[in-house]
Amino acid sequence: MKNLNSKKIGKSISRLSLLLLAFISSTFTACENDEDQVANNGEEAESAWIRGLVNYTLDGAVWYMDVNESVNETFDISASVELGADAEVYSVGEHPFTISRDSKTITKWKVDKTTMEITVDAIISYATTGLNDVGRVIFFSETQGFLHDLGEGLILEFNPSSMEISRTHNVPPKPEYDDFSIISFTAFVYNGKIIYPLINAPIQCCEYNQQLNATVGVFDPNTGDFGYSIDERGFTVGFEVNVDENNTAYLGSADVGTFTYKHLNIDTATFPNHLAIYKLQENGEFDPTFELNLEEYIPDITLFRYSSFVLEDKMAFIYSALPYEDYGSFDDRWSDRNRNNKSVLLDLNTGETTQFSSFDNYNDGVIFLRTIGGVNYFSGYRREGEESYSYLLKQNSIDDYSVISTTTSGGFEHINKLW
């Protein structure tokens, strides 16, 4: 029988004890660190801001969205959710919503309040409903959403909470003409109604003789009633809509169609006014007593570019003062319409205008996005040669703005605070 070396045994036991103690110690420390990490990262975010961005590429427009605890975060496309082309971002309550016109689906998303991870919650398909060329989604409430295709005379109603299709409303279809298209894309909620401005989009410049007067569709979601309000004083060339703090809606022509005006070669004395501001009554129809002819108050205006907001009875908008004769052709007018832009504040009561320098840096337009907590947010665009820049702007006062985020990857199209 071999004699065991007690010294070796003792050293082995000592080494094993040290290893065991080290293992227990490291395990305890790791657990302790894990618990600390859970405690640090397990807390719910105090706030969540959603942003939707569209990035224009050679292959078309691609949409993205992100959610961050702070609205000041830089928009990182690589860390955002890619939504594809022909999409849009919305939000209701604590949920993001997106539409994909390619797949004909509306998707409801959920945001993890701890990790801020965005995941799919539910999907609605409208592929078999008869809707094809759809416009903006309107979220009338947390249980009523609407999607329209006025070309087919259809308005789809769905429940954003349960994500179920409720019914389809059959309405009078929008007018159609052979030589230009009437687009119904924009929609907004006004005094319990949904308003659908119609846009005149010429298929080929300057050869058509029919024009559509200023027209909006008016839909009552509670009764299903629908009708068109027509104002023969105006020309439907694409409406920019602004609702002031007193809930009065003003509509002004956008540059979707006004750039064609001087190329139409028709009697301008009888032609509907393409440079006027109109107002809606509480029932959603045009107010026949209100019209502001911008040419009367702004002699050098040749193109209404963008209206941005109405505040304190004043409308801020951008217009072009470049004379028509400075353009060699219709195509030149469209491609070079950013030259000689000016910004003004228009007093809607008196027609008086004052120069407005706050938008001078954004030569490609300023678009109102949303009012959040009493603060207005805008998307400002600037073009320098082939480069485009987009700025997320916060309004401090009627003529003071702060840049809270910038991107060269596209343009901010949606912002909201989820919680």
QUIDAMO-V841837 format. One record per residue. N is the residue number from 1. OMEGA is omega in whole degrees, 0 to 359 (* if undefined). NEAR is the number of other ideal C-beta (glycine too) atoms within 10 Angstrom. Layout:
# QUIDAMO-V841837
n:N omega:OMEGA near:NEAR
n:N omega:OMEGA near:NEAR
This chain:
# QUIDAMO-V841837
n:1 omega:183 near:3
n:2 omega:173 near:4
n:3 omega:178 near:5
n:4 omega:178 near:8
n:5 omega:184 near:10
n:6 omega:180 near:8
n:7 omega:179 near:8
n:8 omega:179 near:9
n:9 omega:180 near:10
n:10 omega:179 near:10
n:11 omega:180 near:11
n:12 omega:179 near:11
n:13 omega:180 near:10
n:14 omega:179 near:10
n:15 omega:179 near:10
n:16 omega:180 near:10
n:17 omega:180 near:10
n:18 omega:178 near:10
n:19 omega:179 near:10
n:20 omega:179 near:10
n:21 omega:179 near:10
n:22 omega:179 near:10
n:23 omega:180 near:10
n:24 omega:182 near:10
n:25 omega:182 near:10
n:26 omega:178 near:10
n:27 omega:180 near:10
n:28 omega:180 near:10
n:29 omega:180 near:10
n:30 omega:178 near:10
n:31 omega:181 near:10
n:32 omega:179 near:10
n:33 omega:178 near:10
n:34 omega:180 near:10
n:35 omega:177 near:11
n:36 omega:181 near:10
n:37 omega:178 near:10
n:38 omega:181 near:11
n:39 omega:182 near:9
n:40 omega:185 near:8
n:41 omega:183 near:9
n:42 omega:180 near:10
n:43 omega:180 near:10
n:44 omega:178 near:10
n:45 omega:182 near:18
n:46 omega:180 near:9
n:47 omega:178 near:11
n:48 omega:180 near:22
n:49 omega:177 near:21
n:50 omega:176 near:24
n:51 omega:174 near:24
n:52 omega:184 near:27
n:53 omega:175 near:26
n:54 omega:182 near:20
n:55 omega:181 near:19
n:56 omega:181 near:12
n:57 omega:177 near:10
n:58 omega:180 near:4
n:59 omega:181 near:7
n:60 omega:182 near:10
n:61 omega:178 near:15
n:62 omega:183 near:19
n:63 omega:178 near:24
n:64 omega:171 near:24
n:65 omega:174 near:24
n:66 omega:177 near:21
n:67 omega:180 near:22
n:68 omega:179 near:20
n:69 omega:180 near:12
n:70 omega:179 near:12
n:71 omega:183 near:19
n:72 omega:181 near:12
n:73 omega:174 near:15
n:74 omega:180 near:10
n:75 omega:182 near:22
n:76 omega:182 near:12
n:77 omega:183 near:14
n:78 omega:181 near:7
n:79 omega:183 near:11
n:80 omega:178 near:20
n:81 omega:178 near:18
n:82 omega:185 near:12
n:83 omega:179 near:20
n:84 omega:182 near:15
n:85 omega:176 near:14
n:86 omega:180 near:14
n:87 omega:174 near:22
n:88 omega:181 near:20
n:89 omega:176 near:24
n:90 omega:174 near:22
n:91 omega:178 near:25
n:92 omega:183 near:19
n:93 omega:181 near:12
n:94 omega:186 near:13
n:95 omega:166 near:18
n:96 omega:173 near:25
n:97 omega:176 near:22
n:98 omega:173 near:24
n:99 omega:172 near:24
n:100 omega:179 near:18
n:101 omega:176 near:17
n:102 omega:181 near:10
n:103 omega:181 near:15
n:104 omega:180 near:17
n:105 omega:169 near:15
n:106 omega:184 near:25
n:107 omega:173 near:18
n:108 omega:182 near:20
n:109 omega:174 near:19
n:110 omega:183 near:14
n:111 omega:177 near:21
n:112 omega:186 near:13
n:113 omega:178 near:15
n:114 omega:185 near:12
n:115 omega:184 near:10
n:116 omega:178 near:14
n:117 omega:180 near:11
n:118 omega:179 near:17
n:119 omega:180 near:9
n:120 omega:178 near:11
n:121 omega:180 near:14
n:122 omega:182 near:15
n:123 omega:172 near:13
n:124 omega:173 near:23
n:125 omega:176 near:12
n:126 omega:185 near:22
n:127 omega:184 near:11
n:128 omega:185 near:8
n:129 omega:183 near:18
n:130 omega:177 near:13
n:131 omega:180 near:20
n:132 omega:182 near:13
n:133 omega:189 near:14
n:134 omega:179 near:23
n:135 omega:181 near:21
n:136 omega:173 near:17
n:137 omega:176 near:20
n:138 omega:175 near:21
n:139 omega:183 near:18
n:140 omega:176 near:18
n:141 omega:179 near:12
n:142 omega:179 near:12
n:143 omega:179 near:13
n:144 omega:174 near:16
n:145 omega:184 near:26
n:146 omega:177 near:21
n:147 omega:188 near:24
n:148 omega:169 near:28
n:149 omega:185 near:21
n:150 omega:173 near:26
n:151 omega:177 near:18
n:152 omega:182 near:18
n:153 omega:184 near:15
n:154 omega:170 near:20
n:155 omega:181 near:26
n:156 omega:176 near:22
n:157 omega:179 near:17
n:158 omega:181 near:23
n:159 omega:181 near:15
n:160 omega:180 near:23
n:161 omega:181 near:16
n:162 omega:183 near:12
n:163 omega:176 near:16
n:164 omega:175 near:10
n:165 omega:183 near:18
n:166 omega:181 near:14
n:167 omega:174 near:9
n:168 omega:179 near:17
n:169 omega:174 near:17
n:170 omega:183 near:12
n:171 omega:177 near:21
n:172 omega:181 near:11
n:173 omega:178 near:14
n:174 omega:180 near:21
n:175 omega:178 near:14
n:176 omega:178 near:9
n:177 omega:184 near:15
n:178 omega:191 near:8
n:179 omega:170 near:11
n:180 omega:187 near:20
n:181 omega:175 near:15
n:182 omega:183 near:18
n:183 omega:173 near:20
n:184 omega:182 near:22
n:185 omega:183 near:17
n:186 omega:174 near:18
n:187 omega:177 near:23
n:188 omega:180 near:17
n:189 omega:182 near:15
n:190 omega:177 near:19
n:191 omega:177 near:14
n:192 omega:177 near:12
n:193 omega:172 near:23
n:194 omega:183 near:20
n:195 omega:179 near:23
n:196 omega:175 near:27
n:197 omega:177 near:21
n:198 omega:184 near:25
n:199 omega:177 near:20
n:200 omega:181 near:26
n:201 omega:182 near:16
n:202 omega:177 near:20
n:203 omega:176 near:11
n:204 omega:187 near:9
n:205 omega:158 near:16
n:206 omega:183 near:12
n:207 omega:182 near:12
n:208 omega:182 near:17
n:209 omega:180 near:9
n:210 omega:176 near:10
n:211 omega:179 near:18
n:212 omega:175 near:20
n:213 omega:179 near:15
n:214 omega:188 near:26
n:215 omega:171 near:24
n:216 omega:170 near:29
n:217 omega:182 near:23
n:218 omega:184 near:19
n:219 omega:176 near:23
n:220 omega:183 near:14
n:221 omega:183 near:19
n:222 omega:182 near:9
n:223 omega:184 near:7
n:224 omega:180 near:13
n:225 omega:181 near:12
n:226 omega:175 near:20
n:227 omega:177 near:15
n:228 omega:173 near:16
n:229 omega:184 near:16
n:230 omega:176 near:16
n:231 omega:185 near:23
n:232 omega:178 near:11
n:233 omega:187 near:14
n:234 omega:182 near:24
n:235 omega:180 near:24
n:236 omega:179 near:27
n:237 omega:180 near:26
n:238 omega:186 near:22
n:239 omega:165 near:26
n:240 omega:186 near:23
n:241 omega:176 near:20
n:242 omega:177 near:22
n:243 omega:184 near:18
n:244 omega:184 near:16
n:245 omega:177 near:13
n:246 omega:178 near:7
n:247 omega:173 near:9
n:248 omega:184 near:19
n:249 omega:176 near:22
n:250 omega:181 near:22
n:251 omega:178 near:23
n:252 omega:181 near:25
n:253 omega:176 near:29
n:254 omega:184 near:22
n:255 omega:177 near:20
n:256 omega:183 near:18
n:257 omega:186 near:21
n:258 omega:181 near:24
n:259 omega:180 near:22
n:260 omega:195 near:21
n:261 omega:185 near:21
n:262 omega:181 near:18
n:263 omega:187 near:15
n:264 omega:177 near:18
n:265 omega:177 near:9
n:266 omega:183 near:12
n:267 omega:183 near:7
n:268 omega:179 near:12
n:269 omega:180 near:5
n:270 omega:183 near:6
n:271 omega:178 near:12
n:272 omega:184 near:17
n:273 omega:179 near:20
n:274 omega:182 near:26
n:275 omega:181 near:22
n:276 omega:174 near:22
n:277 omega:179 near:26
n:278 omega:183 near:22
n:279 omega:177 near:16
n:280 omega:172 near:24
n:281 omega:182 near:15
n:282 omega:180 near:13
n:283 omega:178 near:13
n:284 omega:180 near:21
n:285 omega:181 near:17
n:286 omega:175 near:23
n:287 omega:184 near:15
n:288 omega:183 near:12
n:289 omega:186 near:7
n:290 omega:171 near:16
n:291 omega:175 near:16
n:292 omega:178 near:21
n:293 omega:186 near:13
n:294 omega:179 near:22
n:295 omega:179 near:13
n:296 omega:184 near:11
n:297 omega:181 near:16
n:298 omega:187 near:19
n:299 omega:186 near:8
n:300 omega:181 near:12
n:301 omega:174 near:20
n:302 omega:182 near:23
n:303 omega:174 near:23
n:304 omega:185 near:26
n:305 omega:182 near:25
n:306 omega:165 near:22
n:307 omega:191 near:25
n:308 omega:179 near:27
n:309 omega:171 near:20
n:310 omega:182 near:24
n:311 omega:179 near:16
n:312 omega:178 near:11
n:313 omega:178 near:14
n:314 omega:177 near:19
n:315 omega:175 near:22
n:316 omega:177 near:24
n:317 omega:182 near:29
n:318 omega:178 near:24
n:319 omega:177 near:25
n:320 omega:177 near:23
n:321 omega:181 near:14
n:322 omega:182 near:19
n:323 omega:181 near:11
n:324 omega:183 near:13
n:325 omega:178 near:8
n:326 omega:179 near:12
n:327 omega:182 near:20
n:328 omega:183 near:9
n:329 omega:176 near:10
n:330 omega:181 near:16
n:331 omega:177 near:10
n:332 omega:181 near:11
n:333 omega:183 near:22
n:334 omega:187 near:13
n:335 omega:186 near:10
n:336 omega:188 near:14
n:337 omega:180 near:19
n:338 omega:183 near:16
n:339 omega:173 near:11
n:340 omega:177 near:16
n:341 omega:177 near:20
n:342 omega:178 near:20
n:343 omega:180 near:21
n:344 omega:167 near:21
n:345 omega:181 near:18
n:346 omega:176 near:26
n:347 omega:185 near:16
n:348 omega:178 near:19
n:349 omega:185 near:9
n:350 omega:185 near:10
n:351 omega:180 near:14
n:352 omega:180 near:12
n:353 omega:174 near:18
n:354 omega:179 near:10
n:355 omega:187 near:9
n:356 omega:188 near:19
n:357 omega:186 near:9
n:358 omega:181 near:19
n:359 omega:186 near:23
n:360 omega:182 near:12
n:361 omega:187 near:13
n:362 omega:187 near:25
n:363 omega:179 near:19
n:364 omega:173 near:19
n:365 omega:175 near:22
n:366 omega:185 near:26
n:367 omega:175 near:19
n:368 omega:180 near:21
n:369 omega:186 near:18
n:370 omega:170 near:13
n:371 omega:182 near:13
n:372 omega:180 near:14
n:373 omega:180 near:5
n:374 omega:181 near:6
n:375 omega:179 near:10
n:376 omega:177 near:19
n:377 omega:184 near:20
n:378 omega:171 near:23
n:379 omega:179 near:22
n:380 omega:183 near:24
n:381 omega:178 near:18
n:382 omega:179 near:17
n:383 omega:176 near:13
n:384 omega:184 near:9
n:385 omega:179 near:5
n:386 omega:183 near:5
n:387 omega:177 near:8
n:388 omega:179 near:16
n:389 omega:177 near:17
n:390 omega:183 near:25
n:391 omega:172 near:21
n:392 omega:189 near:23
n:393 omega:175 near:25
n:394 omega:182 near:18
n:395 omega:177 near:20
n:396 omega:175 near:11
n:397 omega:187 near:9
n:398 omega:180 near:15
n:399 omega:180 near:14
n:400 omega:185 near:9
n:401 omega:176 near:21
n:402 omega:174 near:10
n:403 omega:182 near:12
n:404 omega:175 near:15
n:405 omega:181 near:22
n:406 omega:175 near:14
n:407 omega:172 near:19
n:408 omega:184 near:9
n:409 omega:181 near:19
n:410 omega:182 near:20
n:411 omega:177 near:22
n:412 omega:182 near:24
n:413 omega:181 near:19
n:414 omega:174 near:21
n:415 omega:176 near:23
n:416 omega:175 near:21
n:417 omega:183 near:14
n:418 omega:174 near:17
n:419 omega:* near:12
